[in-house]
Amino acid sequence: MSERHHTARDRTALNGRRFLVVDDQGYMIDVINEILKHFGAGDTARAESVEAAIRRIGPQQAYDAIVCDFNMKPTNGIQFLQAIRAGRHRDIKRDQRFILLTGHGEMDVVRAAKSLDVNGYVVKPVAPDLFIKTVERALGAAPAVKPAGDYERIPIGDLHRFQ
């Protein structure tokens, strides 16, 4: 009897999970999708804008987590997260797990993301092991959300200076 070789796929919380990766740079979506699939993700979808992401999500098309870049136009990742938490998109649950990617480590962006109850935050360039640990943590913790109005009141307008 031969001993089975265990791979990263065998021991990850990503097995069979579905992800939507949102970034305006197609090659970055490819990188993130490759990492997710290497660690056992079941299905990964792509959207090159927040608007395209919103169109991909529907009652029959839910995702275990959205991985979204901060620095996009016309709608950035923080604006998207705020809209989700505030319940502005009826087909996206307010407690949708959301992982923010950004090339910016600025405290204002981090503070806003945390205020909006982001489930994970990763600064680019993405280190695969750190990214996967962040994703696994996000999937393992039940998202807790505040009342929708609390999220509407969080000021995020001044974050455009980082784009």
C-alpha positions as CSV (number, residue, x, y, z in Angstrom):
1,M,0.0,0.0,0.0
2,S,1.5,3.3,-1.0
3,E,1.4,6.3,1.2
4,R,-0.7,9.2,-0.2
5,H,1.2,12.5,-0.7
6,H,-0.8,15.3,0.9
7,T,-0.9,18.6,-0.9
8,A,-2.1,22.1,0.1
9,R,-5.5,21.2,-1.4
10,D,-6.0,18.4,1.1
11,R,-5.8,20.5,4.2
12,T,-7.4,23.8,3.4
13,A,-10.7,25.4,4.4
14,L,-11.1,26.5,0.8
15,N,-12.1,23.1,-0.5
16,G,-15.2,23.5,-2.7
17,R,-15.7,27.2,-1.7
18,R,-16.8,29.8,-4.3
19,F,-15.1,33.1,-4.8
20,L,-15.7,36.3,-6.8
21,V,-12.4,38.2,-7.5
22,V,-12.9,41.9,-8.4
23,D,-10.0,43.9,-9.7
24,D,-9.6,46.3,-12.7
25,Q,-6.3,44.6,-13.6
26,G,-7.0,41.3,-15.3
27,Y,-3.6,39.9,-14.5
28,M,-4.2,40.4,-10.8
29,I,-7.4,38.5,-11.0
30,D,-5.5,35.7,-12.7
31,V,-2.9,35.7,-9.9
32,I,-5.5,35.6,-7.1
33,N,-7.6,32.9,-8.9
34,E,-4.4,30.8,-9.3
35,I,-3.6,31.0,-5.6
36,L,-7.2,30.2,-4.6
37,K,-7.4,27.2,-7.0
38,H,-4.0,25.9,-5.8
39,F,-5.3,25.8,-2.3
40,G,-8.5,24.0,-3.3
41,A,-11.1,26.6,-4.1
42,G,-14.0,25.1,-6.0
43,D,-15.1,27.9,-8.3
44,T,-13.6,31.3,-8.9
45,A,-15.4,34.0,-10.9
46,R,-14.0,37.3,-12.1
47,A,-15.2,40.9,-12.5
48,E,-13.1,43.8,-13.7
49,S,-15.2,46.4,-11.9
50,V,-17.6,46.7,-9.0
51,E,-20.5,47.2,-11.4
52,A,-19.6,43.9,-13.2
53,A,-19.4,42.2,-9.8
54,I,-22.9,43.4,-8.9
55,R,-24.2,41.9,-12.1
56,R,-22.6,38.5,-11.4
57,I,-24.2,38.2,-8.0
58,G,-27.8,37.1,-7.9
59,P,-30.2,34.9,-5.9
60,Q,-28.9,31.8,-7.7
61,Q,-25.3,32.9,-7.8
62,A,-23.8,33.5,-4.3
63,Y,-20.2,33.4,-3.3
64,D,-18.5,32.3,-0.1
65,A,-16.3,35.4,-0.3
66,I,-15.6,38.4,-2.4
67,V,-12.0,39.3,-2.9
68,C,-11.9,42.9,-4.0
69,D,-9.3,45.5,-4.9
70,F,-9.5,48.9,-3.2
71,N,-8.1,51.0,-6.0
72,M,-10.7,50.9,-8.8
73,K,-12.8,53.5,-10.6
74,P,-15.5,54.7,-10.7
75,T,-16.4,52.7,-7.6
76,N,-13.6,51.5,-5.2
77,G,-13.5,48.5,-3.0
78,I,-14.4,50.5,0.2
79,Q,-17.4,52.0,-1.5
80,F,-18.5,48.5,-2.6
81,L,-18.1,47.1,0.9
82,Q,-20.1,50.0,2.4
83,A,-22.9,49.4,-0.1
84,I,-23.0,45.7,0.8
85,R,-23.0,46.3,4.6
86,A,-25.6,49.1,4.2
87,G,-27.9,46.7,2.3
88,R,-28.0,48.7,-1.0
89,H,-27.8,45.6,-3.2
90,R,-30.8,43.3,-2.5
91,D,-29.1,40.2,-4.1
92,I,-26.0,40.5,-1.9
93,K,-26.3,39.6,1.8
94,R,-25.2,42.2,4.2
95,D,-23.0,39.7,6.0
96,Q,-21.2,38.7,2.7
97,R,-17.6,37.8,3.6
98,F,-15.4,40.4,2.0
99,I,-11.6,40.5,1.7
100,L,-10.0,43.8,0.6
101,L,-6.8,43.9,-1.5
102,T,-4.8,47.0,-1.9
103,G,-1.4,48.4,-2.8
104,H,-2.0,50.9,0.0
105,G,-1.2,50.3,3.6
106,E,-2.5,53.8,4.6
107,M,-4.1,53.8,8.0
108,D,-7.2,55.7,6.7
109,V,-8.0,52.8,4.3
110,V,-7.4,50.2,7.0
111,R,-9.5,52.1,9.5
112,A,-12.4,52.5,7.0
113,A,-12.2,48.8,6.1
114,K,-12.3,47.8,9.7
115,S,-15.2,50.2,10.5
116,L,-17.1,48.5,7.7
117,D,-16.4,45.1,9.2
118,V,-14.2,43.8,6.4
119,N,-13.4,40.1,7.0
120,G,-9.8,40.3,5.8
121,Y,-7.3,42.8,4.4
122,V,-4.2,42.0,2.3
123,V,-1.6,44.5,1.0
124,K,-0.2,43.9,-2.5
125,P,2.0,42.4,-3.6
126,V,0.1,39.3,-2.4
127,A,2.2,36.7,-0.5
128,P,0.2,33.4,-1.2
129,D,0.6,32.0,2.4
130,L,-0.5,35.2,4.1
131,F,-3.3,35.6,1.6
132,I,-4.6,32.1,2.2
133,K,-4.4,32.5,6.0
134,T,-6.4,35.7,5.7
135,V,-9.0,33.9,3.5
136,E,-9.2,31.0,5.9
137,R,-9.7,33.3,8.9
138,A,-12.4,35.2,7.0
139,L,-14.2,31.9,6.1
140,G,-13.9,30.6,9.6
141,A,-15.5,33.5,11.5
142,A,-19.1,34.2,11.3
143,P,-19.6,37.8,10.0
144,A,-21.3,40.1,12.5
145,V,-22.9,43.2,11.1
146,K,-24.3,46.3,12.7
147,P,-27.6,48.0,11.6
148,A,-27.4,49.2,8.0
149,G,-27.7,52.9,9.0
150,D,-24.4,52.6,11.0
151,Y,-22.5,51.7,7.9
152,E,-24.2,54.6,5.9
153,R,-22.8,57.1,8.4
154,I,-19.1,55.9,8.1
155,P,-17.3,58.7,6.2
156,I,-15.3,57.2,3.2
157,G,-15.3,60.1,0.8
158,D,-11.8,61.3,1.5
159,L,-10.3,57.9,0.5
160,H,-10.3,59.0,-3.2
161,R,-6.9,60.6,-2.7
162,F,-5.4,57.1,-2.6
163,Q,-6.7,56.2,-6.0
